[in-house]
């Protein structure tokens, strides 16, 4: 769910930059930089995921002028890298999208909040909930992978709607009729793509999932 075309007023754009900067600072404080700098496989995962995400974000559909829909993929990144590193990998992808002309520089911060930071934090919240309530191996796949991705997509879409409403870009009726009613069709592909990716990683490359604590399920 990307906001494009620099349609938002300056007050929202500047406010987004401030909030984005604060949250990036928090992510930087929580990120395990030592592990990233030392482990070559983690570096490959980090930069490879950023490139894959950029390619995925180029596959998009425009529903309303200034509002594009695409698979977020942030749930997979968050489960692979942990939420702080996932935010930085997603931000690298967003920078690439700006350089390629697919996103406007003015919308960088608000898109960073809606399509990168918010899904990563929602995924982290779902993962924490799963850890507190389940000790079943498949719960990680279905709760964190499928369910977490669907909830992340829903939260991102609702956040985009609220931003557009606050900016006076569209009215509530227009957003409901032309966007929100398609929310289930946005959530299902997000859940399927991320869920299948997490399933494949758990089967073939479980070491790539930093958030997977296999000892909990043994």
N, C-alpha and C positions, 0 to 999 in steps of 0.2 A: 504494500500500500504506500505508494510514493506520491508526494505532493510536488507537482511540477508547474513551471510557467511563472513563478514569482508573482502569484496572484494575491498573496497575503499582505496586509499592511505592515509598515515598518516596525510598529510597536511589538507585534507578535514575533517578527523575524529577529529583532534585537533581543527580546526576552528569551527566545529559543537559544540564541547564541550563549547567553549568560547561563541558562540552565544546563545546556549541553556541556559547557566548559566545567561547571561544578561537578557534574556526574562523571565526566571523563577523568577529572582529578581524583575522585573517589575510586574509580576503576583502576587508575594507575597505582593507588596506594594498596589496593587489595590484590593486584596481579602478582603472580609468582614469576618475577623477571629472572631470578637466578636459575630456575628450572628451564625457562625458555632459552636463555643464553647458553646453557650447558648442554642440553639434550638436542642433538641434531634431528632425531625423529620428530620431536615436538615442533621444531622450527619448520620442518617440511610440512607438517600438518597445518601449522599456523598460516604460512604463506600459500600453501596449496588450497586451503579452505577459502582464503580471501579471493583467490583467482576464480575458483569454482562459483563462489557466491556472485561475483561480478558477472560471470557468464549467465547464471541463472536469472539475475535481475534484468538482463537485457531481453528476456522473454516475458513481455508484458502486454497488457491490454488496457486501453484507455476507456473508462466508463463515462467520465465527465471531463470537460476541459480542465486541466490542472490536476487531475486525479487519476493515477494509474494503478492497476492491480497486477501483482506478480507474487510468485512464491517467495516467502521471506527467507526460509532456510536457517533462521537464527537459532531455532531450537536445536538443530543438529550441531551447530557451532558451539553453542553453550554447553552441551553435554560432552562434546569432544575436548573443549579447551578450558572449561569453567567460564563463568559469566564475565569476569574482567577481561581476559584475553579474547573472548568472543567479541566483546564490544570493540576492541582495537582492530581485530581482523575485519569486522563488519565496517568499521570506519575507513579502513584502507580500501575496501571495495567501493564504498560511497565516494571516496576521493577519485578513484578510477572512473566512476560513472560521470563525475563532474568533468574530468579531463577529456572524456570521450564525447561530451556534449549531451549526454542522456539526462543529466540533472542540472538544474541551475545552481550556481554558486550561492545565490541568495537564499535558496531553500535547503542548503546543506545541513544546517543545525537542526531545523525542524524535522527534516527527514532522518537525521541521525537519532533524534529522540523517538520518532514514531516507528521507524523500521529497523532500528538497531538496538538502542538501549532498552526501550520498553519490552520488546519480545525477549531479550536476554534476561531481564529481571523477572519477567513473568515465568519463564522457563525455570529459573532458579527457585522461585517460590513454589512451583509445582513439584520440583525435585525434592525440596525440603519437606513438603507435605507427604510425598511418597515415602521418604525415609522414616518419617514419624509414624506411618500407619501400615506399612507393608514390609514383609521380609520374604516375599515371593519373587523369584528370579524374573518372571515375566512381567511383574508390575513395573519394572524399570522401562521395559519396551512400551507397554500400553499406556501407563500413566504418564511417564516422562516424555516418551517419544510421540505417540499418537495424540493423547489428550493434551499434553503440554503444548504441542504445536497448534492444535485447534484453538485453545484458549489464547495463546499468544497472537494468533492471526485475528481473533475476535477483538482483543484488546487494542491491537494496532489499528484495526479498521475503525473502531469506536473513537479512538484518540484522533485519527485523521478527520473524522466527522466533527468532533468537538472543536478542532482547530479551525476548520472551514466555517463552522457556525460562528465562532468567536471573531473571526476575521470578516464576517459579513459577506463571504464569497457566494454562498448558496443558502437558501432557506431550508428549514427543517423538512418541509414537505418534499422538496426536490431531492434531498439527500436520502430520505426514506424510500421514495419511489424509484430512484435511479441507482441507489447504492446499497443501503442497508438491507433491503429485501433480498439481495443476493448474498448476504453474509453466510448462510449455510454452504453455498457453492464456493465461497472463498475458504471456509474452514476445512471442508472435506479434503480438497487437494493438498492443502498444507499439512494436514494430519497424515495423509497417505504417503506423501513424499518423504517427510521427516521420519515417520514411523518405519518405513521400509529401509531408509538409510541407517537408522539406529539398529534395526534388526540385523542388517548385513554386517555392520561394524561389530556387533556383539558376537556374531558367529565366527567371522574371519579375522577381525582385528580388534579384539576387546581392549588391547593395550592402548589403542588410540582414544579411548573414552576415559578422560581423566576423572570424570565424576562417577564412574562405575566402581563401586566398592564390592568386589566379588565375595569378600569374606562375610558380608552381611547375609548372603543367600546360601552359604554352605552349612 
